[in-house]
């Protein structure tokens, strides 16, 4: 019942095409790009009742998923559990850094993109939304944000791992899929509702200050020399404190500034068709158009002009 796929037995030039076909078949509308010269990837795939479970592992890559086009898919959620490595998931102008042990829920009716680190491994589950909505008050508050590795989240993660280890039970236990599906939703709901320990961690106490830092960056992206020192001066804290704030979301202040600039650039290139590429780059704090093009290609997998044309 568990299907296994690998690119390793294919010619290197065929691997990425094969992986794209596989991902699109597993999660409709998905495409993948990677700068790896000999793309290595493996995947386990399994359907348990209404749940589609995937366990992909690959070289560093960028994943895009188009919005759902049909009503049956639009009422679904996709869950990513970062089992190994890290990633940056973007959907509907929300960005979330996801570290090992963390999870994130996204809607399928809107497209999203996921930039994944080298040698990452994920547990991905596409599921109907309604059973979770019945269990979690204000479910929308839990979407598009990374859920930290709390005790409840770790219990849920272990349950998902155990499914892969004991998949053979599906052949011998009557009603297995129904019971697993019910338990899956119950434990996921618990992970969302009980996101933190009763005693706030250092990371939790720093969240309000981090949000202030992010808001300051957002309103000053056009400042070409925006730097960590500027954020520290605005918050009246040390540079080291600012660095620690952004470490909570697995990045640095400089990388966060660059990522926000590139995210806005991607949106503006498609919506402001009358503005030149250079003008958009300079307005977002890039002094060098060639440097902007290199960064944009690294982020989106294509040149700014190609992105706009598509």
HUBELHU-V375694 format. One record per residue. N is the residue number from 1. RES is the residue in three letters. SS is DSSP state (hx for helix, st for strand, lp for the rest). PHI is phi in radians with two decimals (999 if undefined). OMEGA is omega in whole degrees, 0 to 359 (* if undefined). Layout:
n=N res=RES ss=SS phi=PHI omega=OMEGA
n=N res=RES ss=SS phi=PHI omega=OMEGA
This chain:
n=1 res=UNK ss=lp phi=999 omega=177
n=2 res=UNK ss=lp phi=-1.52 omega=179
n=3 res=UNK ss=st phi=-1.58 omega=181
n=4 res=UNK ss=st phi=-2.19 omega=182
n=5 res=UNK ss=st phi=-2.30 omega=179
n=6 res=UNK ss=st phi=-2.69 omega=174
n=7 res=UNK ss=lp phi=-1.58 omega=193
n=8 res=UNK ss=lp phi=-1.20 omega=180
n=9 res=UNK ss=lp phi=-1.65 omega=179
n=10 res=UNK ss=lp phi=-1.87 omega=173
n=11 res=UNK ss=lp phi=-1.10 omega=182
n=12 res=UNK ss=hx phi=-0.88 omega=182
n=13 res=UNK ss=hx phi=-1.28 omega=181
n=14 res=UNK ss=hx phi=-1.73 omega=192
n=15 res=UNK ss=hx phi=-1.16 omega=184
n=16 res=UNK ss=hx phi=-1.19 omega=177
n=17 res=UNK ss=hx phi=-1.10 omega=178
n=18 res=UNK ss=hx phi=-1.07 omega=182
n=19 res=UNK ss=hx phi=-1.11 omega=177
n=20 res=UNK ss=hx phi=-1.10 omega=179
n=21 res=UNK ss=hx phi=-1.08 omega=181
n=22 res=UNK ss=hx phi=-1.13 omega=182
n=23 res=UNK ss=hx phi=-1.14 omega=179
n=24 res=UNK ss=hx phi=-1.17 omega=177
n=25 res=UNK ss=hx phi=-1.20 omega=182
n=26 res=UNK ss=hx phi=-1.31 omega=179
n=27 res=UNK ss=lp phi=-2.28 omega=189
n=28 res=UNK ss=lp phi=-0.94 omega=178
n=29 res=UNK ss=lp phi=1.57 omega=183
n=30 res=UNK ss=st phi=-1.67 omega=172
n=31 res=UNK ss=st phi=-2.37 omega=188
n=32 res=UNK ss=st phi=-2.33 omega=173
n=33 res=UNK ss=st phi=-2.34 omega=180
n=34 res=UNK ss=lp phi=-2.65 omega=177
n=35 res=UNK ss=lp phi=-1.53 omega=180
n=36 res=UNK ss=lp phi=-1.11 omega=183
n=37 res=UNK ss=lp phi=-1.25 omega=178
n=38 res=UNK ss=lp phi=-2.32 omega=191
n=39 res=UNK ss=lp phi=-1.07 omega=179
n=40 res=UNK ss=lp phi=-1.92 omega=181
n=41 res=UNK ss=st phi=-2.75 omega=174
n=42 res=UNK ss=st phi=-2.38 omega=179
n=43 res=UNK ss=st phi=-2.63 omega=167
n=44 res=UNK ss=st phi=-1.84 omega=181
n=45 res=UNK ss=st phi=-2.37 omega=188
n=46 res=UNK ss=st phi=-2.79 omega=173
n=47 res=UNK ss=st phi=-1.91 omega=178
n=48 res=UNK ss=st phi=-2.14 omega=185
n=49 res=UNK ss=lp phi=0.99 omega=180
n=50 res=UNK ss=lp phi=-1.47 omega=184
n=51 res=UNK ss=st phi=-1.64 omega=170
n=52 res=UNK ss=st phi=-1.81 omega=183
n=53 res=UNK ss=st phi=-1.86 omega=177
n=54 res=UNK ss=st phi=-2.26 omega=175
n=55 res=UNK ss=st phi=-2.36 omega=181
n=56 res=UNK ss=st phi=-1.55 omega=173
n=57 res=UNK ss=st phi=-2.50 omega=184
n=58 res=UNK ss=st phi=-2.80 omega=170
n=59 res=UNK ss=lp phi=-1.14 omega=178
n=60 res=UNK ss=lp phi=-0.94 omega=183
n=61 res=UNK ss=st phi=-2.74 omega=174
n=62 res=UNK ss=st phi=-2.09 omega=184
n=63 res=UNK ss=st phi=-2.03 omega=174
n=64 res=UNK ss=st phi=-2.09 omega=173
n=65 res=UNK ss=st phi=-2.30 omega=181
n=66 res=UNK ss=lp phi=-1.32 omega=177
n=67 res=UNK ss=lp phi=-1.06 omega=177
n=68 res=UNK ss=lp phi=-1.13 omega=181
n=69 res=UNK ss=lp phi=-1.79 omega=182
n=70 res=UNK ss=lp phi=-2.19 omega=185
n=71 res=UNK ss=hx phi=-1.11 omega=182
n=72 res=UNK ss=hx phi=-1.10 omega=179
n=73 res=UNK ss=hx phi=-1.43 omega=187
n=74 res=UNK ss=hx phi=-1.12 omega=182
n=75 res=UNK ss=lp phi=-1.66 omega=180
n=76 res=UNK ss=st phi=-2.10 omega=174
n=77 res=UNK ss=st phi=-2.07 omega=172
n=78 res=UNK ss=st phi=-2.15 omega=180
n=79 res=UNK ss=st phi=-1.86 omega=172
n=80 res=UNK ss=st phi=-2.02 omega=171
n=81 res=UNK ss=st phi=-1.89 omega=181
n=82 res=UNK ss=st phi=-1.42 omega=182
n=83 res=UNK ss=st phi=-1.43 omega=181
n=84 res=UNK ss=st phi=-2.60 omega=179
n=85 res=UNK ss=lp phi=1.36 omega=182
n=86 res=UNK ss=lp phi=-2.67 omega=180
n=87 res=UNK ss=st phi=-2.83 omega=176
n=88 res=UNK ss=st phi=-2.07 omega=181
n=89 res=UNK ss=st phi=-1.86 omega=182
n=90 res=UNK ss=st phi=-2.18 omega=176
n=91 res=UNK ss=st phi=-2.68 omega=175
n=92 res=UNK ss=lp phi=0.89 omega=178
n=93 res=UNK ss=lp phi=1.14 omega=174
n=94 res=UNK ss=st phi=-1.92 omega=175
n=95 res=UNK ss=st phi=-2.02 omega=178
n=96 res=UNK ss=st phi=-2.48 omega=173
n=97 res=UNK ss=st phi=-1.47 omega=183
n=98 res=UNK ss=st phi=-2.09 omega=181
n=99 res=UNK ss=lp phi=-1.77 omega=180
n=100 res=UNK ss=lp phi=-0.96 omega=181
n=101 res=UNK ss=lp phi=1.62 omega=180
n=102 res=UNK ss=lp phi=-1.69 omega=179
n=103 res=UNK ss=st phi=-2.38 omega=180
n=104 res=UNK ss=st phi=-2.60 omega=179
n=105 res=UNK ss=st phi=-1.93 omega=179
n=106 res=UNK ss=st phi=-2.35 omega=175
n=107 res=UNK ss=st phi=-1.37 omega=180
n=108 res=UNK ss=lp phi=-1.69 omega=182
n=109 res=UNK ss=lp phi=-1.30 omega=174
n=110 res=UNK ss=lp phi=-2.05 omega=178
n=111 res=UNK ss=lp phi=-1.24 omega=175
n=112 res=UNK ss=st phi=-2.61 omega=176
n=113 res=UNK ss=st phi=-2.38 omega=186
n=114 res=UNK ss=st phi=-2.43 omega=176
n=115 res=UNK ss=st phi=-1.65 omega=190
n=116 res=UNK ss=st phi=-2.00 omega=184
n=117 res=UNK ss=lp phi=-1.31 omega=176
n=118 res=UNK ss=lp phi=-1.08 omega=176
n=119 res=UNK ss=lp phi=0.92 omega=176
n=120 res=UNK ss=st phi=-1.58 omega=174
n=121 res=UNK ss=st phi=-2.49 omega=184
n=122 res=UNK ss=st phi=-2.20 omega=160
n=123 res=UNK ss=st phi=-1.91 omega=182
n=124 res=UNK ss=st phi=-2.09 omega=179
n=125 res=UNK ss=st phi=-2.33 omega=171
n=126 res=UNK ss=st phi=-1.75 omega=190
n=127 res=UNK ss=st phi=-2.59 omega=170
n=128 res=UNK ss=st phi=-1.07 omega=183
n=129 res=UNK ss=lp phi=-1.37 omega=192
n=130 res=UNK ss=hx phi=-1.00 omega=180
n=131 res=UNK ss=hx phi=-1.04 omega=179
n=132 res=UNK ss=hx phi=-1.33 omega=179
n=133 res=UNK ss=hx phi=-1.08 omega=178
n=134 res=UNK ss=hx phi=-1.20 omega=184
n=135 res=UNK ss=hx phi=-1.71 omega=188
n=136 res=UNK ss=lp phi=-2.09 omega=174
n=137 res=UNK ss=lp phi=-1.10 omega=178
n=138 res=UNK ss=lp phi=0.94 omega=182
n=139 res=UNK ss=hx phi=-0.99 omega=183
n=140 res=UNK ss=hx phi=-1.02 omega=179
n=141 res=UNK ss=hx phi=-1.18 omega=184
n=142 res=UNK ss=hx phi=-1.75 omega=183
n=143 res=UNK ss=st phi=-1.57 omega=174
n=144 res=UNK ss=lp phi=1.18 omega=177
n=145 res=UNK ss=lp phi=-2.18 omega=179
n=146 res=UNK ss=lp phi=-1.26 omega=179
n=147 res=UNK ss=st phi=-1.74 omega=186
n=148 res=UNK ss=lp phi=-1.16 omega=182
n=149 res=UNK ss=lp phi=-1.40 omega=176
n=150 res=UNK ss=lp phi=-1.45 omega=177
n=151 res=UNK ss=hx phi=-0.97 omega=180
n=152 res=UNK ss=hx phi=-1.16 omega=179
n=153 res=UNK ss=hx phi=-1.16 omega=179
n=154 res=UNK ss=hx phi=-1.16 omega=177
n=155 res=UNK ss=hx phi=-1.09 omega=179
n=156 res=UNK ss=hx phi=-1.13 omega=178
n=157 res=UNK ss=hx phi=-1.04 omega=179
n=158 res=UNK ss=hx phi=-1.11 omega=178
n=159 res=UNK ss=hx phi=-1.11 omega=179
n=160 res=UNK ss=hx phi=-1.09 omega=177
n=161 res=UNK ss=hx phi=-1.05 omega=182
n=162 res=UNK ss=hx phi=-1.16 omega=178
n=163 res=UNK ss=hx phi=-1.06 omega=179
n=164 res=UNK ss=hx phi=-1.17 omega=182
n=165 res=UNK ss=hx phi=-1.30 omega=187
n=166 res=UNK ss=lp phi=-2.11 omega=181
n=167 res=UNK ss=hx phi=-1.09 omega=181
n=168 res=UNK ss=hx phi=-1.17 omega=179
n=169 res=UNK ss=hx phi=-1.14 omega=180
n=170 res=UNK ss=hx phi=-1.05 omega=183
n=171 res=UNK ss=hx phi=-1.45 omega=188
n=172 res=UNK ss=lp phi=-2.13 omega=183
n=173 res=UNK ss=lp phi=-1.85 omega=179
n=174 res=UNK ss=lp phi=-1.21 omega=179
n=175 res=UNK ss=lp phi=1.28 omega=185
n=176 res=UNK ss=hx phi=-1.01 omega=185
n=177 res=UNK ss=hx phi=-1.10 omega=179
n=178 res=UNK ss=hx phi=-1.12 omega=180
n=179 res=UNK ss=hx phi=-1.17 omega=179
n=180 res=UNK ss=hx phi=-1.10 omega=180
n=181 res=UNK ss=hx phi=-1.08 omega=180
n=182 res=UNK ss=hx phi=-1.10 omega=179
n=183 res=UNK ss=hx phi=-1.15 omega=178
n=184 res=UNK ss=hx phi=-0.99 omega=181
n=185 res=UNK ss=hx phi=-1.14 omega=180
n=186 res=UNK ss=hx phi=-1.10 omega=182
n=187 res=UNK ss=hx phi=-1.25 omega=177
n=188 res=UNK ss=hx phi=-1.14 omega=177
n=189 res=UNK ss=hx phi=-1.04 omega=179
n=190 res=UNK ss=hx phi=-1.11 omega=179
n=191 res=UNK ss=hx phi=-1.10 omega=180
n=192 res=UNK ss=hx phi=-1.33 omega=184
n=193 res=UNK ss=hx phi=-1.26 omega=181
n=194 res=UNK ss=lp phi=-1.85 omega=186
n=195 res=UNK ss=lp phi=-1.34 omega=187
n=196 res=UNK ss=lp phi=-2.36 omega=172
n=197 res=UNK ss=lp phi=-1.14 omega=180
n=198 res=UNK ss=lp phi=-1.11 omega=177
n=199 res=UNK ss=lp phi=-1.69 omega=183
n=200 res=UNK ss=lp phi=-1.03 omega=177
n=201 res=UNK ss=lp phi=-1.41 omega=176
n=202 res=UNK ss=hx phi=-1.03 omega=179
n=203 res=UNK ss=hx phi=-1.08 omega=180
n=204 res=UNK ss=hx phi=-1.14 omega=180
n=205 res=UNK ss=hx phi=-1.17 omega=181
n=206 res=UNK ss=hx phi=-1.51 omega=186
n=207 res=UNK ss=hx phi=-1.00 omega=180
n=208 res=UNK ss=hx phi=-1.03 omega=180
n=209 res=UNK ss=hx phi=-1.20 omega=176
n=210 res=UNK ss=hx phi=-1.07 omega=179
n=211 res=UNK ss=hx phi=-1.10 omega=176
n=212 res=UNK ss=hx phi=-1.13 omega=179
n=213 res=UNK ss=hx phi=-1.11 omega=180
n=214 res=UNK ss=hx phi=-1.13 omega=179
n=215 res=UNK ss=hx phi=-1.12 omega=178
n=216 res=UNK ss=hx phi=-1.13 omega=177
n=217 res=UNK ss=hx phi=-1.05 omega=184
n=218 res=UNK ss=hx phi=-1.05 omega=183
n=219 res=UNK ss=hx phi=-1.53 omega=182
n=220 res=UNK ss=lp phi=-2.26 omega=181
n=221 res=UNK ss=lp phi=-1.12 omega=181
n=222 res=UNK ss=lp phi=-1.32 omega=178
n=223 res=UNK ss=lp phi=-1.35 omega=189
n=224 res=UNK ss=lp phi=-1.06 omega=184
n=225 res=UNK ss=lp phi=-1.75 omega=177
n=226 res=UNK ss=lp phi=-0.99 omega=187
n=227 res=UNK ss=lp phi=-2.51 omega=181
n=228 res=UNK ss=hx phi=-1.01 omega=180
n=229 res=UNK ss=hx phi=-1.04 omega=179
n=230 res=UNK ss=hx phi=-1.13 omega=178
n=231 res=UNK ss=hx phi=-1.13 omega=180
n=232 res=UNK ss=hx phi=-1.07 omega=180
n=233 res=UNK ss=hx phi=-1.11 omega=180
n=234 res=UNK ss=hx phi=-1.12 omega=182
n=235 res=UNK ss=hx phi=-1.52 omega=183
n=236 res=UNK ss=lp phi=1.07 omega=177
n=237 res=UNK ss=lp phi=-2.31 omega=180
n=238 res=UNK ss=lp phi=-1.42 omega=176
n=239 res=UNK ss=hx phi=-1.05 omega=180
n=240 res=UNK ss=hx phi=-1.07 omega=178
n=241 res=UNK ss=hx phi=-1.10 omega=179
n=242 res=UNK ss=hx phi=-1.11 omega=178
n=243 res=UNK ss=hx phi=-1.06 omega=179
n=244 res=UNK ss=hx phi=-1.17 omega=178
n=245 res=UNK ss=hx phi=-1.05 omega=183
n=246 res=UNK ss=hx phi=-1.33 omega=174
n=247 res=UNK ss=hx phi=-1.12 omega=178
n=248 res=UNK ss=lp phi=-1.04 omega=179
n=249 res=UNK ss=lp phi=-1.83 omega=171
n=250 res=UNK ss=lp phi=1.03 omega=176
n=251 res=UNK ss=lp phi=-2.64 omega=175
n=252 res=UNK ss=lp phi=-2.01 omega=177
n=253 res=UNK ss=hx phi=-0.99 omega=181
n=254 res=UNK ss=hx phi=-1.12 omega=179
n=255 res=UNK ss=hx phi=-1.14 omega=179
n=256 res=UNK ss=hx phi=-1.14 omega=178
n=257 res=UNK ss=hx phi=-1.04 omega=180
n=258 res=UNK ss=hx phi=-1.09 omega=182
n=259 res=UNK ss=hx phi=-1.09 omega=179
n=260 res=UNK ss=hx phi=-1.16 omega=178
n=261 res=UNK ss=hx phi=-1.09 omega=182
n=262 res=UNK ss=hx phi=-1.22 omega=178
n=263 res=UNK ss=hx phi=-1.09 omega=178
n=264 res=UNK ss=hx phi=-1.15 omega=179
n=265 res=UNK ss=hx phi=-1.06 omega=180
n=266 res=UNK ss=hx phi=-1.04 omega=179
n=267 res=UNK ss=hx phi=-1.18 omega=186
n=268 res=UNK ss=hx phi=-1.25 omega=178
n=269 res=UNK ss=hx phi=-1.09 omega=181
n=270 res=UNK ss=hx phi=-1.60 omega=183
n=271 res=UNK ss=hx phi=-1.69 omega=181
n=272 res=UNK ss=lp phi=-1.85 omega=187
n=273 res=UNK ss=lp phi=-1.18 omega=180
n=274 res=UNK ss=lp phi=-1.48 omega=181
n=275 res=UNK ss=lp phi=-1.56 omega=178
n=276 res=UNK ss=lp phi=-1.27 omega=179
n=277 res=UNK ss=hx phi=-1.06 omega=180
n=278 res=UNK ss=hx phi=-1.10 omega=181
n=279 res=UNK ss=hx phi=-1.11 omega=178
n=280 res=UNK ss=hx phi=-1.13 omega=180
n=281 res=UNK ss=hx phi=-1.08 omega=181
n=282 res=UNK ss=hx phi=-1.15 omega=180
n=283 res=UNK ss=hx phi=-1.18 omega=179
n=284 res=UNK ss=lp phi=-1.76 omega=172
n=285 res=UNK ss=lp phi=1.62 omega=177
n=286 res=UNK ss=lp phi=-1.56 omega=179
n=287 res=UNK ss=lp phi=-1.52 omega=187
n=288 res=UNK ss=lp phi=-2.24 omega=183
n=289 res=UNK ss=hx phi=-1.15 omega=179
n=290 res=UNK ss=hx phi=-1.18 omega=177
n=291 res=UNK ss=hx phi=-1.12 omega=177
n=292 res=UNK ss=hx phi=-1.03 omega=181
n=293 res=UNK ss=hx phi=-1.10 omega=179
n=294 res=UNK ss=hx phi=-1.12 omega=180
n=295 res=UNK ss=hx phi=-1.13 omega=181
n=296 res=UNK ss=hx phi=-1.12 omega=179
n=297 res=UNK ss=hx phi=-1.11 omega=178
n=298 res=UNK ss=hx phi=-1.09 omega=184
n=299 res=UNK ss=hx phi=-1.36 omega=188
n=300 res=UNK ss=hx phi=-1.92 omega=178
n=301 res=UNK ss=lp phi=1.38 omega=179
n=302 res=UNK ss=lp phi=-2.79 omega=180
n=303 res=UNK ss=lp phi=-1.22 omega=178
n=304 res=UNK ss=hx phi=-0.94 omega=182
n=305 res=UNK ss=hx phi=-1.14 omega=179
n=306 res=UNK ss=hx phi=-1.12 omega=178
n=307 res=UNK ss=hx phi=-1.01 omega=181
n=308 res=UNK ss=hx phi=-1.15 omega=182
n=309 res=UNK ss=hx phi=-1.15 omega=181
n=310 res=UNK ss=lp phi=-1.39 omega=*
